[in-house]
Amino acid sequence: MGSAPAQIPTSFGHELRACLRCRLVKTYDQFRESGCENCPFFKMDEDHERVVDCTTANFNGIISVMDPTRSWAARWLRIGRFVPGCYTLAVSEALPEDLQVWFLFLSAIH
């Protein structure tokens, strides 16, 4: 993962969503326009249906992490290897099974 920061949410209303894999928080439109900085293989910016499949509005709490490698909170949340940005403390859904299989496949070949 690079160290360039993720986009900061442009609003904190009902349009906020969290990535189901890395828990990055942005608005629906931000995921649609630029995807997820930690999970580019989901290609949310190319397939707008993926934004709905790979993100959720059901999450609790937000933490802003400026230096994930040095943050005890980032290590505790297991996001220490992700880019700086806003993350949720907990998501209430899981990644759809077909996307979990796809992610495992990608992890195996890298």
The first five atom37 places (N, CA, C, CB, O) and aatype in JSON, in Angstrom:
{
  "aatype": [12, 7, 15, 0, 14, 0, 5, 9, 14, 16, 15, 13, 7, 8, 6, 10, 1, 0, 4, 10, 1, 4, 1, 10, 19, 11, 16, 18, 3, 5, 13, 1, 6, 15, 7, 4, 6, 2, 4, 14, 13, 13, 11, 12, 3, 6, 3, 8, 6, 1, 19, 19, 3, 4, 16, 16, 0, 2, 13, 2, 7, 9, 9, 15, 19, 12, 3, 14, 16, 1, 15, 17, 0, 0, 1, 17, 10, 1, 9, 7, 1, 13, 19, 14, 7, 4, 18, 16, 10, 0, 19, 15, 6, 0, 10, 14, 6, 3, 10, 5, 19, 17, 13, 10, 13, 10, 15, 0, 9, 8],
  "atom_mask": [
    [1, 1, 1, 1, 1],
    [1, 1, 1, 0, 1],
    [1, 1, 1, 1, 1],
    [1, 1, 1, 1, 1],
    [1, 1, 1, 1, 1],
    [1, 1, 1, 1, 1],
    [1, 1, 1, 1, 1],
    [1, 1, 1, 1, 1],
    [1, 1, 1, 1, 1],
    [1, 1, 1, 1, 1],
    [1, 1, 1, 1, 1],
    [1, 1, 1, 1, 1],
    [1, 1, 1, 0, 1],
    [1, 1, 1, 1, 1],
    [1, 1, 1, 1, 1],
    [1, 1, 1, 1, 1],
    [1, 1, 1, 1, 1],
    [1, 1, 1, 1, 1],
    [1, 1, 1, 1, 1],
    [1, 1, 1, 1, 1],
    [1, 1, 1, 1, 1],
    [1, 1, 1, 1, 1],
    [1, 1, 1, 1, 1],
    [1, 1, 1, 1, 1],
    [1, 1, 1, 1, 1],
    [1, 1, 1, 1, 1],
    [1, 1, 1, 1, 1],
    [1, 1, 1, 1, 1],
    [1, 1, 1, 1, 1],
    [1, 1, 1, 1, 1],
    [1, 1, 1, 1, 1],
    [1, 1, 1, 1, 1],
    [1, 1, 1, 1, 1],
    [1, 1, 1, 1, 1],
    [1, 1, 1, 0, 1],
    [1, 1, 1, 1, 1],
    [1, 1, 1, 1, 1],
    [1, 1, 1, 1, 1],
    [1, 1, 1, 1, 1],
    [1, 1, 1, 1, 1],
    [1, 1, 1, 1, 1],
    [1, 1, 1, 1, 1],
    [1, 1, 1, 1, 1],
    [1, 1, 1, 1, 1],
    [1, 1, 1, 1, 1],
    [1, 1, 1, 1, 1],
    [1, 1, 1, 1, 1],
    [1, 1, 1, 1, 1],
    [1, 1, 1, 1, 1],
    [1, 1, 1, 1, 1],
    [1, 1, 1, 1, 1],
    [1, 1, 1, 1, 1],
    [1, 1, 1, 1, 1],
    [1, 1, 1, 1, 1],
    [1, 1, 1, 1, 1],
    [1, 1, 1, 1, 1],
    [1, 1, 1, 1, 1],
    [1, 1, 1, 1, 1],
    [1, 1, 1, 1, 1],
    [1, 1, 1, 1, 1],
    [1, 1, 1, 0, 1],
    [1, 1, 1, 1, 1],
    [1, 1, 1, 1, 1],
    [1, 1, 1, 1, 1],
    [1, 1, 1, 1, 1],
    [1, 1, 1, 1, 1],
    [1, 1, 1, 1, 1],
    [1, 1, 1, 1, 1],
    [1, 1, 1, 1, 1],
    [1, 1, 1, 1, 1],
    [1, 1, 1, 1, 1],
    [1, 1, 1, 1, 1],
    [1, 1, 1, 1, 1],
    [1, 1, 1, 1, 1],
    [1, 1, 1, 1, 1],
    [1, 1, 1, 1, 1],
    [1, 1, 1, 1, 1],
    [1, 1, 1, 1, 1],
    [1, 1, 1, 1, 1],
    [1, 1, 1, 0, 1],
    [1, 1, 1, 1, 1],
    [1, 1, 1, 1, 1],
    [1, 1, 1, 1, 1],
    [1, 1, 1, 1, 1],
    [1, 1, 1, 0, 1],
    [1, 1, 1, 1, 1],
    [1, 1, 1, 1, 1],
    [1, 1, 1, 1, 1],
    [1, 1, 1, 1, 1],
    [1, 1, 1, 1, 1],
    [1, 1, 1, 1, 1],
    [1, 1, 1, 1, 1],
    [1, 1, 1, 1, 1],
    [1, 1, 1, 1, 1],
    [1, 1, 1, 1, 1],
    [1, 1, 1, 1, 1],
    [1, 1, 1, 1, 1],
    [1, 1, 1, 1, 1],
    [1, 1, 1, 1, 1],
    [1, 1, 1, 1, 1],
    [1, 1, 1, 1, 1],
    [1, 1, 1, 1, 1],
    [1, 1, 1, 1, 1],
    [1, 1, 1, 1, 1],
    [1, 1, 1, 1, 1],
    [1, 1, 1, 1, 1],
    [1, 1, 1, 1, 1],
    [1, 1, 1, 1, 1],
    [1, 1, 1, 1, 1],
    [1, 1, 1, 1, 1]
  ],
  "atom_positions": [
    [[0.83, -1.17, 0.0], [0.0, 0.0, 0.0], [0.88, 1.25, 0.0], [-0.95, -0.01, 1.21], [1.93, 1.27, 0.64]],
    [[0.46, 2.26, -0.71], [1.19, 3.5, -0.74], [0.9, 4.34, 0.48], [0.0, 0.0, 0.0], [0.03, 4.0, 1.29]],
    [[1.63, 5.44, 0.62], [1.4, 6.28, 1.79], [0.58, 7.53, 1.45], [2.72, 6.68, 2.41], [0.32, 8.34, 2.33]],
    [[0.19, 7.68, 0.19], [-0.67, 8.82, -0.17], [-1.99, 8.65, 0.56], [-0.88, 8.91, -1.73], [-2.57, 7.57, 0.54]],
    [[-2.48, 9.71, 1.19], [-3.71, 9.57, 1.97], [-4.96, 9.35, 1.12], [-3.91, 10.8, 2.82], [-5.02, 9.73, -0.05]],
    [[-5.94, 8.71, 1.73], [-7.23, 8.53, 1.1], [-7.99, 9.85, 1.15], [-8.04, 7.4, 1.79], [-7.66, 10.74, 1.93]],
    [[-9.0, 9.96, 0.3], [-9.85, 11.14, 0.35], [-10.56, 11.21, 1.69], [-10.89, 11.12, -0.81], [-10.97, 10.2, 2.25]],
    [[-10.69, 12.43, 2.2], [-11.44, 12.65, 3.44], [-12.9, 12.81, 3.04], [-10.9, 13.93, 4.24], [-13.19, 13.45, 2.03]],
    [[-13.83, 12.24, 3.81], [-15.25, 12.41, 3.45], [-15.61, 13.89, 3.3], [-16.15, 11.76, 4.52], [-15.21, 14.73, 4.1]],
    [[-16.37, 14.19, 2.26], [-16.75, 15.58, 2.0], [-17.98, 15.99, 2.8], [-17.02, 15.77, 0.51], [-18.31, 17.17, 2.88]],
    [[-18.66, 15.01, 3.4], [-19.77, 15.31, 4.3], [-19.9, 14.15, 5.28], [-21.11, 15.53, 3.51], [-19.37, 13.06, 5.04]],
    [[-20.58, 14.39, 6.35], [-20.74, 13.35, 7.36], [-22.21, 13.03, 7.59], [-20.07, 13.76, 8.67], [-22.65, 12.88, 8.73]],
    [[-22.96, 12.94, 6.51], [-24.39, 12.64, 6.59], [-24.67, 11.18, 6.28], [0.0, 0.0, 0.0], [-23.81, 10.31, 6.44]],
    [[-25.88, 10.93, 5.84], [-26.34, 9.57, 5.56], [-25.68, 8.93, 4.34], [-27.83, 9.58, 5.35], [-25.81, 7.73, 4.13]],
    [[-24.95, 9.72, 3.54], [-24.32, 9.16, 2.35], [-22.95, 8.53, 2.63], [-24.16, 10.23, 1.29], [-22.3, 8.04, 1.7]],
    [[-22.51, 8.53, 3.88], [-21.24, 7.89, 4.22], [-21.33, 6.39, 4.09], [-20.8, 8.28, 5.63], [-22.34, 5.78, 4.43]],
    [[-20.24, 5.8, 3.59], [-20.16, 4.34, 3.45], [-18.77, 3.89, 3.88], [-20.45, 3.9, 1.98], [-17.82, 4.67, 3.84]],
    [[-18.66, 2.65, 4.28], [-17.38, 2.06, 4.69], [-17.08, 0.86, 3.81], [-17.41, 1.65, 6.19], [-17.96, 0.05, 3.54]],
    [[-15.83, 0.75, 3.38], [-15.4, -0.41, 2.61], [-15.51, -1.65, 3.5], [-13.93, -0.23, 2.08], [-15.08, -1.64, 4.65]],
    [[-16.09, -2.71, 2.97], [-16.29, -3.93, 3.75], [-14.99, -4.7, 3.98], [-17.28, -4.82, 3.06], [-14.95, -5.54, 4.88]],
    [[-13.95, -4.44, 3.22], [-12.68, -5.12, 3.43], [-11.79, -4.35, 4.4], [-11.96, -5.33, 2.11], [-11.35, -4.9, 5.41]],
    [[-11.53, -3.07, 4.1], [-10.55, -2.31, 4.89], [-11.17, -1.32, 5.87], [-9.62, -1.58, 3.98], [-10.47, -0.78, 6.72]],
    [[-12.47, -1.07, 5.76], [-13.23, -0.17, 6.63], [-12.95, 1.32, 6.38], [-12.92, -0.49, 8.05], [-13.26, 2.15, 7.24]],
    [[-12.38, 1.67, 5.23], [-12.18, 3.08, 4.86], [-13.55, 3.74, 4.71], [-11.35, 3.21, 3.55], [-14.46, 3.15, 4.12]],
    [[-13.69, 4.96, 5.23], [-14.96, 5.68, 5.17], [-14.84, 6.86, 4.21], [-15.38, 6.17, 6.58], [-13.95, 7.7, 4.33]],
    [[-15.77, 6.9, 3.25], [-15.91, 8.02, 2.31], [-17.38, 8.11, 1.95], [-15.0, 7.83, 1.03], [-18.19, 7.29, 2.37]],
    [[-17.73, 9.12, 1.17], [-19.11, 9.2, 0.69], [-19.3, 8.22, -0.47], [-19.47, 10.65, 0.26], [-18.33, 7.77, -1.09]],
    [[-20.55, 7.9, -0.75], [-20.88, 7.05, -1.89], [-20.24, 7.62, -3.17], [-22.42, 6.92, -2.06], [-19.62, 6.89, -3.94]],
    [[-20.41, 8.93, -3.38], [-19.88, 9.56, -4.6], [-18.36, 9.46, -4.67], [-20.3, 11.02, -4.65], [-17.81, 9.28, -5.76]],
    [[-17.67, 9.57, -3.55], [-16.21, 9.47, -3.55], [-15.77, 8.06, -3.93], [-15.64, 9.85, -2.18], [-14.83, 7.9, -4.71]],
    [[-16.43, 7.03, -3.4], [-16.11, 5.66, -3.8], [-16.4, 5.47, -5.29], [-16.92, 4.63, -2.96], [-15.62, 4.82, -5.99]],
    [[-17.5, 6.03, -5.78], [-17.88, 5.89, -7.18], [-16.87, 6.57, -8.1], [-19.28, 6.48, -7.42], [-16.55, 6.07, -9.17]],
    [[-16.36, 7.72, -7.67], [-15.43, 8.49, -8.5], [-14.0, 7.96, -8.46], [-15.44, 9.92, -8.06], [-13.32, 7.94, -9.49]],
    [[-13.53, 7.53, -7.28], [-12.12, 7.14, -7.18], [-11.88, 5.78, -6.55], [-11.38, 8.17, -6.41], [-10.73, 5.41, -6.34]],
    [[-12.92, 5.03, -6.24], [-12.74, 3.71, -5.65], [-12.19, 3.77, -4.25], [0.0, 0.0, 0.0], [-12.26, 4.8, -3.58]],
    [[-11.64, 2.65, -3.81], [-11.04, 2.55, -2.48], [-9.52, 2.55, -2.62], [-11.53, 1.27, -1.73], [-8.97, 1.73, -3.37]],
    [[-8.86, 3.44, -1.93], [-7.4, 3.54, -2.04], [-6.68, 2.29, -1.53], [-6.91, 4.74, -1.27], [-5.57, 2.01, -1.98]],
    [[-7.29, 1.56, -0.61], [-6.68, 0.33, -0.1], [-7.04, -0.91, -0.91], [-7.09, 0.12, 1.34], [-6.33, -1.91, -0.88]],
    [[-8.13, -0.85, -1.62], [-8.66, -2.02, -2.33], [-8.93, -1.7, -3.81], [-9.95, -2.52, -1.66], [-10.07, -1.83, -4.26]],
    [[-7.92, -1.28, -4.56], [-8.15, -0.9, -5.96], [-8.65, -2.06, -6.82], [-6.88, -0.35, -6.56], [-9.27, -1.84, -7.86]],
    [[-8.38, -3.3, -6.4], [-8.8, -4.47, -7.17], [-10.31, -4.64, -7.21], [-8.16, -5.71, -6.6], [-10.82, -5.38, -8.05]],
    [[-11.06, -3.96, -6.32], [-12.52, -4.0, -6.39], [-13.05, -3.14, -7.55], [-13.13, -3.52, -5.07], [-14.19, -3.31, -7.97]],
    [[-12.23, -2.24, -8.05], [-12.56, -1.41, -9.22], [-13.93, -0.72, -9.07], [-12.56, -2.27, -10.48], [-14.73, -0.7, -10.0]],
    [[-14.16, -0.15, -7.9], [-15.44, 0.54, -7.65], [-15.62, 1.74, -8.57], [-15.52, 0.98, -6.2], [-16.75, 2.09, -8.9]],
    [[-14.52, 2.36, -8.99], [-14.62, 3.52, -9.86], [-14.99, 3.13, -11.29], [-13.3, 4.29, -9.86], [-15.42, 3.98, -12.07]],
    [[-14.83, 1.85, -11.65], [-15.18, 1.39, -12.98], [-16.56, 0.73, -13.03], [-14.14, 0.41, -13.47], [-17.23, 0.77, -14.06]],
    [[-16.98, 0.14, -11.93], [-18.26, -0.56, -11.86], [-19.03, -0.04, -10.65], [-18.06, -2.11, -11.78], [-18.76, -0.44, -9.52]],
    [[-19.98, 0.85, -10.89], [-20.68, 1.53, -9.8], [-21.53, 0.59, -8.96], [-21.54, 2.62, -10.36], [-21.83, 0.9, -7.8]],
    [[-21.92, -0.57, -9.51], [-22.63, -1.57, -8.71], [-21.73, -2.1, -7.6], [-23.13, -2.73, -9.61], [-22.2, -2.5, -6.54]],
    [[-20.42, -2.1, -7.86], [-19.46, -2.58, -6.86], [-19.45, -1.72, -5.61], [-18.08, -2.62, -7.46], [-19.19, -2.21, -4.52]],
    [[-19.74, -0.42, -5.77], [-19.78, 0.46, -4.58], [-20.82, -0.07, -3.6], [-20.1, 1.94, -4.99], [-20.58, -0.12, -2.4]],
    [[-21.96, -0.46, -4.11], [-23.02, -1.0, -3.26], [-22.61, -2.36, -2.7], [-24.34, -1.12, -4.05], [-22.87, -2.65, -1.53]],
    [[-21.96, -3.2, -3.52], [-21.56, -4.54, -3.1], [-20.41, -4.54, -2.1], [-21.17, -5.35, -4.3], [-20.37, -5.38, -1.2]],
    [[-19.48, -3.59, -2.24], [-18.24, -3.6, -1.45], [-18.23, -2.62, -0.3], [-17.09, -3.31, -2.34], [-17.25, -2.58, 0.46]],
    [[-19.28, -1.83, -0.14], [-19.33, -0.87, 0.96], [-20.66, -1.0, 1.7], [-19.14, 0.57, 0.44], [-21.6, -1.62, 1.21]],
    [[-20.72, -0.41, 2.87], [-21.95, -0.45, 3.66], [-22.16, 0.88, 4.38], [-21.9, -1.6, 4.67], [-21.21, 1.59, 4.71]],
    [[-23.41, 1.19, 4.62], [-23.75, 2.36, 5.43], [-23.94, 1.94, 6.9], [-25.04, 3.05, 4.89], [-24.16, 2.79, 7.76]],
    [[-23.86, 0.65, 7.17], [-24.05, 0.11, 8.53], [-22.7, -0.06, 9.22], [-24.8, -1.23, 8.48], [-22.07, -1.12, 9.14]],
    [[-22.28, 0.98, 9.9], [-21.03, 0.92, 10.64], [-21.13, 1.8, 11.88], [-19.83, 1.35, 9.75], [-22.03, 2.63, 12.01]],
    [[-20.17, 1.59, 12.8], [-20.17, 2.34, 14.06], [-18.85, 3.06, 14.27], [-20.44, 1.4, 15.23], [-17.78, 2.45, 14.2]],
    [[-18.94, 4.36, 14.52], [-17.76, 5.15, 14.87], [-16.83, 5.42, 13.71], [0.0, 0.0, 0.0], [-16.79, 4.67, 12.74]],
    [[-16.09, 6.52, 13.82], [-15.09, 6.88, 12.82], [-13.83, 7.32, 13.54], [-15.63, 8.01, 11.87], [-13.88, 8.03, 14.55]],
    [[-12.69, 6.89, 13.02], [-11.4, 7.32, 13.52], [-10.6, 7.87, 12.34], [-10.64, 6.13, 14.23], [-10.62, 7.29, 11.25]],
    [[-9.91, 8.97, 12.56], [-9.02, 9.51, 11.54], [-7.6, 9.1, 11.87], [-9.15, 11.07, 11.44], [-7.14, 9.29, 12.99]],
    [[-6.92, 8.53, 10.89], [-5.56, 8.03, 11.1], [-4.62, 8.76, 10.15], [-5.48, 6.49, 10.89], [-4.75, 8.65, 8.93]],
    [[-3.68, 9.5, 10.72], [-2.74, 10.26, 9.9], [-1.48, 9.48, 9.59], [-2.38, 11.56, 10.59], [-0.92, 9.61, 8.51]],
    [[-1.01, 8.64, 10.54], [0.19, 7.84, 10.34], [-0.1, 6.42, 10.83], [1.41, 8.46, 11.09], [0.23, 6.08, 11.97]],
    [[-0.71, 5.6, 9.98], [-1.13, 4.26, 10.4], [-0.01, 3.39, 10.96], [-1.76, 3.56, 9.25], [-0.26, 2.56, 11.83]],
    [[1.21, 3.56, 10.49], [2.31, 2.71, 10.95], [2.73, 3.04, 12.38], [3.5, 2.84, 10.02], [3.31, 2.2, 13.06]],
    [[2.45, 4.25, 12.84], [2.86, 4.66, 14.18], [1.7, 4.76, 15.17], [3.56, 5.97, 14.12], [1.92, 5.0, 16.36]],
    [[0.48, 4.57, 14.7], [-0.7, 4.74, 15.54], [-1.05, 3.44, 16.27], [-1.89, 5.19, 14.7], [-1.25, 2.4, 15.64]],
    [[-1.11, 3.51, 17.59], [-1.51, 2.31, 18.35], [-2.96, 1.95, 18.02], [-1.33, 2.53, 19.88], [-3.31, 0.77, 17.97]],
    [[-3.8, 2.96, 17.81], [-5.2, 2.71, 17.48], [-5.32, 1.99, 16.14], [-6.0, 4.02, 17.45], [-6.13, 1.07, 15.99]],
    [[-4.5, 2.39, 15.16], [-4.52, 1.73, 13.85], [-4.06, 0.28, 13.98], [-3.61, 2.49, 12.85], [-4.64, -0.61, 13.36]],
    [[-3.03, 0.04, 14.78], [-2.58, -1.34, 14.98], [-3.66, -2.15, 15.68], [-1.28, -1.37, 15.81], [-3.89, -3.3, 15.32]],
    [[-4.33, -1.56, 16.68], [-5.38, -2.25, 17.42], [-6.54, -2.61, 16.5], [-5.87, -1.37, 18.58], [-7.13, -3.69, 16.62]],
    [[-6.88, -1.7, 15.57], [-7.96, -1.94, 14.62], [-7.51, -2.76, 13.4], [-8.53, -0.62, 14.15], [-8.32, -3.08, 12.53]],
    [[-6.24, -3.09, 13.36], [-5.64, -3.85, 12.26], [-5.73, -3.11, 10.92], [-6.32, -5.21, 12.14], [-6.0, -3.71, 9.88]],
    [[-5.51, -1.79, 10.98], [-5.49, -0.99, 9.76], [-4.14, -0.29, 9.59], [-6.62, 0.06, 9.78], [-4.01, 0.65, 8.81]],
    [[-3.14, -0.76, 10.32], [-1.82, -0.14, 10.32], [-1.09, -0.19, 8.99], [0.0, 0.0, 0.0], [-0.14, 0.56, 8.79]],
    [[-1.51, -1.06, 8.09], [-0.86, -1.17, 6.78], [-1.62, -0.45, 5.69], [-0.69, -2.62, 6.41], [-1.22, -0.48, 4.53]],
    [[-2.71, 0.21, 6.05], [-3.51, 0.93, 5.07], [-3.08, 2.39, 4.97], [-4.99, 0.85, 5.43], [-2.27, 2.86, 5.77]],
    [[-3.62, 3.09, 4.0], [-3.26, 4.49, 3.77], [-3.9, 5.37, 4.85], [-3.72, 4.95, 2.37], [-4.91, 5.0, 5.43]],
    [[-3.31, 6.54, 5.12], [-3.95, 7.48, 6.05], [-5.35, 7.84, 5.56], [-3.08, 8.76, 6.22], [-5.58, 7.96, 4.36]],
    [[-6.27, 8.01, 6.49], [-7.64, 8.36, 6.12], [-8.59, 8.18, 7.28], [0.0, 0.0, 0.0], [-8.17, 8.05, 8.43]],
    [[-9.88, 8.18, 6.98], [-10.93, 7.99, 7.98], [-11.41, 6.54, 7.89], [-12.12, 9.0, 7.78], [-11.69, 6.04, 6.8]],
    [[-11.51, 5.89, 9.04], [-11.92, 4.49, 9.09], [-13.01, 4.3, 10.13], [-10.71, 3.57, 9.41], [-13.11, 5.07, 11.09]],
    [[-13.83, 3.28, 9.92], [-14.84, 2.96, 10.91], [-14.25, 2.02, 11.95], [-16.08, 2.32, 10.24], [-13.3, 1.29, 11.68]],
    [[-14.82, 2.06, 13.14], [-14.38, 1.17, 14.21], [-14.92, -0.24, 14.0], [-14.82, 1.7, 15.57], [-14.25, -1.21, 14.34]],
    [[-16.12, -0.35, 13.44], [-16.73, -1.66, 13.21], [-17.78, -1.58, 12.12], [-17.35, -2.21, 14.51], [-18.56, -0.63, 12.06]],
    [[-17.8, -2.6, 11.26], [-18.84, -2.71, 10.24], [-19.83, -3.78, 10.67], [-18.24, -3.03, 8.84], [-19.48, -4.72, 11.39]],
    [[-21.08, -3.64, 10.23], [-22.13, -4.56, 10.64], [-22.49, -5.58, 9.57], [-23.36, -3.78, 11.02], [-23.47, -6.31, 9.71]],
    [[-21.7, -5.63, 8.49], [-21.96, -6.56, 7.4], [-20.65, -7.2, 6.97], [-22.63, -5.83, 6.2], [-19.57, -6.76, 7.37]],
    [[-20.75, -8.23, 6.17], [-19.57, -8.9, 5.61], [-19.54, -8.7, 4.1], [-19.56, -10.41, 5.97], [-20.57, -8.44, 3.47]],
    [[-18.37, -8.83, 3.53], [-18.2, -8.78, 2.08], [-18.98, -9.95, 1.47], [-16.69, -8.82, 1.68], [-18.91, -11.06, 2.0]],
    [[-19.71, -9.73, 0.37], [-20.44, -10.85, -0.27], [-19.49, -12.01, -0.58], [-21.13, -10.37, -1.56], [-18.32, -11.8, -0.9]],
    [[-20.0, -13.21, -0.49], [-19.18, -14.41, -0.62], [-18.4, -14.46, -1.94], [-20.04, -15.63, -0.5], [-17.23, -14.85, -1.94]],
    [[-19.03, -14.07, -3.05], [-18.32, -14.12, -4.34], [-17.13, -13.15, -4.34], [-19.28, -13.77, -5.49], [-16.1, -13.45, -4.95]],
    [[-17.25, -12.01, -3.66], [-16.15, -11.07, -3.59], [-15.08, -11.53, -2.6], [-16.66, -9.69, -3.2], [-13.9, -11.23, -2.79]],
    [[-15.48, -12.26, -1.55], [-14.49, -12.83, -0.63], [-13.6, -13.84, -1.38], [-15.19, -13.52, 0.57], [-12.39, -13.86, -1.19]],
    [[-14.23, -14.66, -2.22], [-13.47, -15.64, -3.01], [-12.53, -14.92, -3.96], [-14.44, -16.57, -3.8], [-11.37, -15.32, -4.1]],
    [[-13.01, -13.86, -4.61], [-12.19, -13.07, -5.52], [-11.0, -12.48, -4.78], [-13.03, -11.95, -6.19], [-9.88, -12.52, -5.27]],
    [[-11.23, -11.92, -3.6], [-10.16, -11.33, -2.8], [-9.14, -12.38, -2.4], [-10.73, -10.64, -1.54], [-7.94, -12.13, -2.49]],
    [[-9.59, -13.56, -1.97], [-8.66, -14.63, -1.61], [-7.82, -15.07, -2.8], [-9.43, -15.83, -1.04], [-6.63, -15.33, -2.67]],
    [[-8.44, -15.14, -3.97], [-7.72, -15.48, -5.19], [-6.63, -14.45, -5.47], [-8.69, -15.58, -6.39], [-5.48, -14.8, -5.74]],
    [[-6.99, -13.17, -5.39], [-6.0, -12.11, -5.63], [-4.86, -12.14, -4.62], [-6.67, -10.74, -5.61], [-3.7, -11.92, -4.97]],
    [[-5.2, -12.41, -3.36], [-4.18, -12.49, -2.31], [-3.21, -13.62, -2.58], [-4.83, -12.68, -0.94], [-2.02, -13.5, -2.33]],
    [[-3.73, -14.73, -3.09], [-2.9, -15.91, -3.34], [-1.9, -15.69, -4.47], [-3.77, -17.1, -3.66], [-0.8, -16.24, -4.43]],
    [[-2.27, -14.9, -5.48], [-1.37, -14.71, -6.62], [-0.39, -13.56, -6.41], [-2.16, -14.47, -7.87], [0.52, -13.38, -7.21]],
    [[-0.58, -12.79, -5.35], [0.36, -11.68, -5.1], [1.32, -12.04, -4.04], [-0.36, -10.41, -4.72], [2.19, -11.23, -3.69]]
  ]
}
